[in-house]
């Protein structure tokens, strides 16, 4: 356990790695709060869950107010929310393009703006990029949204310092994730075979990196994107 429990907010806590991140912070004795569109997050009590729809400004307003009431000041904010249609550009509708860009980056930036008054001096913000945002993807809109996350992190790391540090993790395909489950077996094999370690990363491994970089040993880390992909993209 940590000597002084911290207040942790996980945005998109019902995501594929949400439970692993909740468990990892919980094992350190931290107080974990989470958001989800449904307002229900497995592993968290009702009083620690907040309904949030990143497509609706009024939902973000309400969520930020609720977070301030229930959690007070925040020590860590982790952004896991995201959507991945897996479409070629020709298969996207205009509405889908807007939704992907909003949920994956625009809405998260808007929510973070609302949360800034709640972040203590010394707080950590961790956002979730993707290997797709670094090397491109079959789904160009998703890849563009994740590339934008990286640019957002680099910019915020400059303008929010020294009070707040901002970094990102950039996973490859995660074993057992929704994306992994929806993928054809042959595509899973391609991802695994091009990974030098010979296996995909797990939710627990990504969660471990997120928790570690929020600790005092990583106080000098700011504006960085940490690839968690087994060396598939270096």
N, C-alpha and C positions, 0 to 999 in steps of 0.2 A: 504493500500500500504506500501511497505518497504520504509524506509527513503532514501536508495540508491538502485536503481534497480540493480539486479544482472543479469549476463549472464548465462542462463541455456541451457544446451544441453540435449535433450532427444533422445537417440538412440533407434530406433524402435518406433517412435512417432505415427505410424499408427496402433499400437497394440490395443488389446481390451480395455486397460485402458489408452491408450495414450491421448485421448481427455480429460479425467478427470484430468490427470496430467498436461496437457497444461493449462486447465482452472484454476486449483488450483494455479499454479505458476503465471499465468496471473493476477489473482485476487490480488496478492500481489504486482503487479506492476513490475514484473521482465520481462526481455527481453528473450523470449523463442525461441530457435532454435530446429529443429527436423530433424531426418533422416528417410528415407524410401527407399525401393528398387525402387519404382516408382518415387521418387523425389517429390511426392505430399503428403502433410499432411493436412487433414481437420482441419480448424481452424487456420492455419498458412499462412502468406503471402508467395509468391514464394521466396522472398529474404531471408526468414528465414527457408527455407527447403533445404535439401542437399540430393542428391541421394547417396545411400550407399548399397553395396552388401557385406555382411560379408564373403562370400565365395571367394571373389576376392581381393587379396592383392592390385592390382592396383586401385581398387575402394576405398579401405581404404586410400591409399596414397592421392588420389584426394580429398576425403571427408575431411581428416584432413587439407589439404591445404586450401580448401574452408572455412572450419570452422574458421581457423585462420584469413582469409581475411575478412570474414563477421562479425564474433563475436569478434575477438581479444581474449583477455584472458577470461577464463571460471571460474565461481565461483562454479558451480554445474554441474556434469555430471550424468545423470540417464540412466541406461541401462535396457530397456524393451524388446529388441528384443528376439525372441525365436520361436522355432517350436516344435510342439507336434504331431507326427504322430499317437500316440495311438496304437502302434503295440506291439504284443508279439515278442520276439526275433526271433522266427522262421519265422516271416513275414517280417523281415527287409532284405533289400539288403545291400551289402557292401557300396554302394554309399550313401544310406540313413543314415547308421550309421555315416559315416564320416560327412555328412551334418549336422545332429543333433548336434553332438559334436562340430563342427566348429561354427555353428550359435549361439548355446546356451552358449558356454564358450570359445573355442579357438579363434574364430574371435573377440570376445569382448575383450579378453585379448590383442590381437594384436592391436586392435583399440585403447585401452586405452594407450598402449605403445606409439603410435603415438601422443596421445593427451597430454601426460605428460608435454611437454614444454608449453602448452597453459593453464595449471591449475595454478591459482594464489595461493600463500601461503594462507592457510586457506580454500582451496577449499574442497568440499564434493563430494564424489563419492558414488552413491547408485546403487547396482546391484539387480537383481530380481532372487531370488532362488525360491523354491517351497516346499510345504509340502511333495511332492514326493521325493525330495532329502534328506529328513530327515527320512522318514519311509519306502521308497520304493514305487514301483508302478507296475501296470500291464505292463506298458511300461518301461522296464529296462534301455534302452538307454537314454530316456528322464530323468529318475530319476538319472542316473549316471551323466548326464551333469549338473543337478541342484545341486547334491552333490559336484561336482567339483567347482561350483560357490561359495559355502560356504567355501571350502578350499582356493580358490583364495582370497576371502574377508579377511579371517583371516590372510593370509600371507601378503597381501598388506597393511593391517592395521598396521603391524609391520614395514615394510620396507619403506613405504611412509610417516609415521609420523616423525616429528610433523607437517610438512607442509600440508599434505593432510589426511583427515579422510575418511575411507572406511567402509561402512556398507551394509547390505542387508535387503530386506523385503522378507518374505516367505509366500505368500498367499496360502490359500486353494482354492477350487473351487470358482470362482468369478461369481456371478449372472450376466447374460447377456453377458458373455465373449464368444469368439468363441468356446472354449472348452465346455462351458455350452450349447451353441446352438446345437452343434454337438452330444451331449450326449443323449442317450435314456432316456425317462422320469423316468423309474424305477431307473436308475443309479443316476440321479439328486436327487431323493428321498433318496437314500442311503446316499449320501453326506450330505444332509440337516438333516436327522434324526440322524446321528451320531455327529452332531454339538450341543453342549450343549445350545447354544443360540437359537436353533430351526430355524435358517435361515442362508443363505449364505452371505458372505461379498459382498459389492458392489464395483464397480470401484472407486466411490468417496471416500469410506472409505480407500481403499488402497492408493489412491492418497494423501489423507489427512495425512497419516502416512509418506509417502515419503517427502512431503513438510515440515512437522513438524520437522523431524530429520535433515533437512538441516538448521534449525534455530539455533540461539544462545543459546537457552535453553538446547539444546542437544550437547553442545560443548564437553562433556565428553564421548560421545558415539563413539566407534571406534572398528571395528572388530566384530561387533555383527550382528546376524541374528534375525530379529524381526518377529515372527509368527503373521500373520493377518488371522486367520482362525476360529474365534469364539470359540476356545477351542477344535476344532476337533482333534488337535494333540498338546499335551503339554509336 
